[in-house]
Amino acid sequence: MQPSPPSARQPSPDTRQLRRVALSGLLGTAVEFYDFLVYGTVAALVFGDLFFPRADPAVGTIAAFGTFAAGYVARPLGGIVFGHFGDRIGRKSMMLLTMVLMGCGSFLIGLLPTYDAIGVWAPVLLVTLRVVQGLAIGGEWGGATLMVVEHAERTQGARRGLWSSFTQLGAPLGSVLSAGVVTLVSTLPDDEFRAWGWRVPFLLSILLLGVGLFVRLKVAESPLFAQAKTQPKPDRPPVVEVLRRPKPVLLAACVGIGAFTAQSLLTGFMISYAVDHGYTRPQVLTAVTIASCVALVVLPAASALSDRVGRRPVVLAGAVASAALAFPVLALVNSGSPGLLILALALGHGVAQSTMYGPLGALLSEMFGTRVRYTGASLGYQAATLLGAGFSPLIASSLLASSGGSSTPVSLLLCGGAAITALTVWRLRETHTDTLDAPGSPADTPTPEGTLR
């Protein structure tokens, strides 16, 4: 028998494992963003009436987004808890646990009775489940991203940005799925949507959970972590090691604020805002879906570009574009034209936000050593989501109510988040050519001098 030509050779076991890990990261982040964006969408549409019916409409919307923020508040704590065990026990086990908690939390929200059925216990249970989701998601991104980056280091070290983008792609994929499902159920008559239709997207999350778990059970532990585990354990917990020198985690948090501010304002919040300005629910959800499809192309392209020219210039370009588009995007939305609404979200979310967001997985992973990478990257990332995404809809809703509906505060929030990211990137050292450290090296503790210019 003739040997197979080189072009027909099967990929190596390491490459096959990397592909499987990348798929598991994609599915995990898709579950994460599906759950959170379904909540943000439904909260904007009906949760004010269903769970806070005694408030006036403006206060009800603010209260609904307040429960949205509650999930984000829990995320940094989840990053610390799951980061600790991920750095001590292993990445894979934490990935499985966080996915189960996320999917089950979303499924149970779909079963919750409303205020009319059980009174004040309805919002209490809603907030409780949001906190559980927040804790789980606080550990999900770190585990999924590090598994991809650390597996890629062995076979594709020069392409960490591209491979880590598979985890980041879960964000627009989750957005497409959530917007598609909510668009479908929102075509129901209003009374049916309020009675039971809003529950369907939450209940369907159990299907994503099943697929994600099936894939994750087949992945191998991170080779860098397996190597580090053979070394003596540090005396101090990972979070203590990270916070002893807090500059890297503060920089990691600040560099992500622009992407998460834009993501939150141009997806969940924008649905409520656009509906209030005369668009129908299907029109807005269609625009969000198209913008997310644009992001599915831009995000890996930006990540791959960051492997060639560096993380800093790509993230900086996205931040500058986001700030430049802040006022035009809101002007297009305010026009009342469905076509211009699609253009606004495609530019603001699909292009500018995705350019900032794509390289973050690789960038944050490169800022910490193996023994504290899960904790450090998770804590920085989740702090960015809390500051950038967790409070932005709540702040924007409050400012809109107090400003008579002017879009200027929303544009200023977008500009502010982008400015923080741009200033932080200017202070960072380029890391795309660095080799991820071996266990026991000085980089096993975060060094601010190593991440600052």
N, C-alpha and C positions, 0 to 999 in steps of 0.2 A: 504493500500500500504506500502510495506517495505521501510524504508529509504535507500537511496543510501549508499553503503559501502564507507569508507573513501577514497579508491583509486579512486572512481568514482565521488567524489565531484567536483563541478565546482570551478575553481579558484576564489579567492575573487575579488571584484570590483577593489581594488587597484592593484592586480597582473595583471588583464586584462588590466587596464589602462597603467601599466608599459610596458607590451608587445606592446601595440599600440604606446606608446611614443618611445620605442626602434626601432620599425619599421619605424616610421617617421624620426628618427635620421639617420637610415641607408639610407633611400631613399634620404634625403636631402644631406648627404655627398656624396652619389653616384652621384647625379646631379652635385654637386660641382666639384668632381674629373673627372667626365665624360667630363664636359665642359672644364676644364683646360687642361686635358690630350689630348682631341681631338685637342684643339688648339696647344698644344706643338708638337703633332705628325704631324699635317698638316703643321705647320710652318716649321718643319724640312724638309718636303718633297717638298713643292711647294710655300710657301708664299714669299720666297725671290724673285722668278721670277714674281709672280702675283701682288705683292704690292710694290716691290722695284726693278723694272726691269732695271734701269739704273746703278745699282751697280754691281760690279764684284761678282762672286759667293760667295766668302768668306764674303765680306761686306754685301751681301744680306742676308746670313744666320744670321750674327750678328744682322742686323737690324730686322729680323723677331723675333729673340729671345729677342731683345730689347722691342718689343711690348708685348712679353710674360712677361717680367719683369715689364712693366707698370701696368699690372693687379695686380702684387704682391705689388708694391709700394702703391697702393690704399688700400690694405687690412688692415693695422693698422688703417688708418683713418676710414674705415668701422667698425672696432672693437670698436673704440671710440664712433662713432655716434650711431650704433645700440646697443652697450653695454649700453650707457646712457639710451636710451629709454627702453631697456630690463630690466634694474635695476629699472627704475621708473614706467613704464607702464605695462610691463609683458613680459615673455619669448615667449608665443605663438604667439602674434601678430607680433613680429619681425621675428619669424621663417617663418610665411606666407609671409611677405613682401620680405625677402631676397630670398626665393625660387622663387618667381615670377620674381624678377629682374635678378637672375642668368639664369633661363631658357629662358626668353625673350631675354636677351643679347646674348646668344649663338645662338638662332634661327635667330636673326637679322644678326649675322655675316655670316650665311649661305646665306643671301640674298644680301650681299654687292657686288656692282660692283667692278671690279678690276681696276688697274692703267690704263690699256689700254682704259677703258670706261670713267673714270672721272678724270684721272690724279691724282694730289697730294691729292685730297679729299679722295681717296681710303684709303691710309695709315692713314690719319687724322681720318676718321670715324672708322677704325679698332682700333686705339689706344683709341678712345672715348669709344667704346663698351667694350674694355678690362678694362678700368678704372671703368665703371659701374659694370661689373662683379666683379672686385676686391673689390669694396665697399660692394657689396652684400655678397660676400663670407667672407669678414671681419667680418660680423655679424652672418653668418650662423652657423659656427662651434660652437661658444659659446652658442647660443640659443639651438641648437640640443643636445649638450653634457650636458648642465646644466639641461635641462628638464629630460634627462635620469637619471643623477646622483641624482638629487633632488627627483625624484619619487622613485628611488631605495632606497634612504635613509630610507623611511618609511617602506618598506617591505623586502628589501634585503640589508641592510646597510653594512653587511660584504662582499658583493659581488659587490661593486660598480665598481671595475675594470672590471669584466666580463660583467656587463650590459652596461657599457660605451663603451665596445669594439664593440657593435653593430654600434655605430656612427662611430668608427674608421674603421669598416669593409667596410664602403662606399668607402674608398680609393681604396682597391684592386678591389672591385666590379665595381666601376667606370672605373678603369683601364681595367678590363676584357671587359666591354661593349664597351669602346672606341676603344681598340685594335681590338676587334672582328669586329666592324662596319668598321673601317678604313681598316682592312685586306680585308674585303669583297669588298669594293669599289676600293682598290688598285689593284685588279686583272683586273680592266678595262684597256684597252689600254691607254698608257700614255697621248695621246692627249685628250681622253675623261675624264680621271681623272682630268687633268688640266682645262678642259672646264667646267665641272659640277660635276664630281664625288666627289671632295673634299667638296662640299656643303652638301652632304647627311648626314654625321654624325652630323653636326650642326643643320640641320632641324629636325632630329629625336629627338633632345633633348626635343622638345615640348611634346613628349609622356611621358618621365620621369617626366616632370613638372606636367602633368595632374594627374598621379598616386600619386605623392608626395603630391600635394595639397589635393586630395581626402582623404588621410590618415591623414594629419595634421589638417584638419578641424574638425576631430573627437577627437582630444586629449584634455585633460583637462590641465589647468594651473598648473604650479609647486606648490605643496603644501607648500614648504618652502617659495617661493615667496609670495604666498597668505597670509601666516602667517606674513611675514615681512611687507606686505603692510598695515596691521592694526596698525603698529607702526608709530610714527611721522617721517616724512621725514627728512633726514639730511639736514643741511643748504647748504653744499657744493655739487656740482655735483659729481657723482661717479668717473669720471676721475681725479678730483682734489684730492679726497680721496686716490686713487691709487697712484698718482704721488707724493703725500706728503711724502710717504715712498716707494721709487721706487725699493728697493732691490728685493722684491718678483716678480715683473713683469720682472725685468732684469734676475732673475734666471729662470723664466718661459720661457723667450725667449731663453736663452742660452741652456737650457736642451733639447729643441726641434731642435736645429740647425743640429745636426748629422743626425737625421731621415729625415729631409727635404732636406738636401744636397744629401743624398744617393738616396732618392726618385726621385729628379729632374734629377740627373745625370744618373741614371740607368733606366729611363723610356723615357721621351721626348728627352733629349740630346742623349741618347744611340742610338736612332733610326737613327738620322743623322750621328752619328759617325760610326755605324756599316755599314750603306749603303755605306758610303765613303770607307769602308774597304772591299768591295766586296760582302756583303750579299745582297740578294734581300729584297724588302720591306716585302713581306709575311713571309720570314724567321725571320726577326727581330720582326715583330708584333706577330708572333706565340710565340717566346721566351718571349716577354713581357707578353703575355696572360698566358702562363704556369707559369711564375714567380708570377703573380698576383693570380693565383689559389693556389699556395703554400702559399702565404700570407693569403689567406682566412682561412687556417687551423692554421698557426703559430700565427697570430695576436690574435684571442680569447684565444688560449692556453697560450700565454705570459701574456695576461691580467688577466686570471684566476689565473695563477701562482703568479702574483703580489698581489692578494688578500691573498695568503697564506704566501709568504716569504717576501713581501714588494715590493714597486715600485722601490726603489733604486737598489737592486741587479739585477732585471730583465733588467731595462734600461741600467745599466752598462754593463751587459753581452752582450747586443746588440751592444753597442758602441765599446767594445773591439773586437767583432767579425767583425764589419764593418771595423775597422782599419786594422785588421789582413788580411782581404780578399781584401783590396783595390788593391794591386798590382797583386795578383793572378787573380782577376776577369778581369782586363784589359788584362792580358796575355792570358787568355782563349778567350776573345773576339778577340784579335789580331791573334789568331791561324787560323782563317778562317773557322773553323768547325762549322756548324749549331748546332750539338749536344753539343759542348763545350760552344757555345753561350747560349744555354738554361741553361746549368749547371751554368754558370757564373751569369746570372740574377736570377736564382732560389736561389742561395746562397746569393748573395749580396742584392737583393731586397726582395725576398720571405722570407728569414730567418733572416738575420742580421737587415735589415731596419725595418721589421715588429716587431721584438723583442724590438727595441727602441721605435717604434711608438705606439704599443698597449696600454701600461699603461698611455700614456700622458693625455688622457681625464680625468681619475680619478685623476691623480697626480696634474694637473693644477687646477682642481676644488677644491681640498682639500687645496690649498694654499691661498684661499680668502674667506672672509665672504659673507653671503647671499646678503647683500645690495650692494656689489661691485663685486660680483663673475662674473657676465656677462662681465663687463668692464675689470676687471683684467685678467681673464682667456683668453678672446678674444684678448686683447692687447698683452699679452705675446705670445700666440700661433701665432698670425698673424705677429708679429715681427720676430718670428722664421722662418716662411715661407718666409718672405721677405729676411732675411739674408741668410737662408739656401737654399731655392729653387729659389727665384726670380732672383738672380744674378748669380747662379752657372752655368747655361748653357751659359750665356753671357760671363762670365769669362773663362770658359773652351774653348769656341769657339775662343776667342781672343788668349788664350795661345797656342792653337793648331796651329793657323795661324802663330804665331810668333816663334814657336818651330819646325817648319817643320813637324808637324803631330805626334810628340812624345806623347805617352799616359801617360807619367810621371806626367804632370801637373794635369790630371784628377784624377789619383791615390792619389796625394798629397792633392787635394781638399777633396776627400773622407776621408782621414786620418785626415785632419784638422777639418772637421765638427764633426767627431767621438770623437776627442780629446776634443773639447769644451764641448760636451755633458758629457763625462766621468768626466772631472774636475768639472763641475757644479753639477752633481749627488753626487760627493764626498762631496760637501759643503751643500747639502740639508739634512734636518731632515726627517726621515721616517714618513709617514702620513697615511698609509693604515689602521691603527687601530683607527684613529681619528673619532669622531662623527662630522658630519657637524653641524655647530653652529646654535643655535636658534637666531632669530632676537633680536638685542639689546645687544648681547654678545660682549666682546672685540674683537672677531675675525671678527666682521663686518667691521673692517678696516684691511688692510693687515699689518702684523707685521713681519718685517724681522727676528726678534729674534725667531719667531715661525717656520720659514721655514729653518733657518740655523742650522747646527749642532753645 
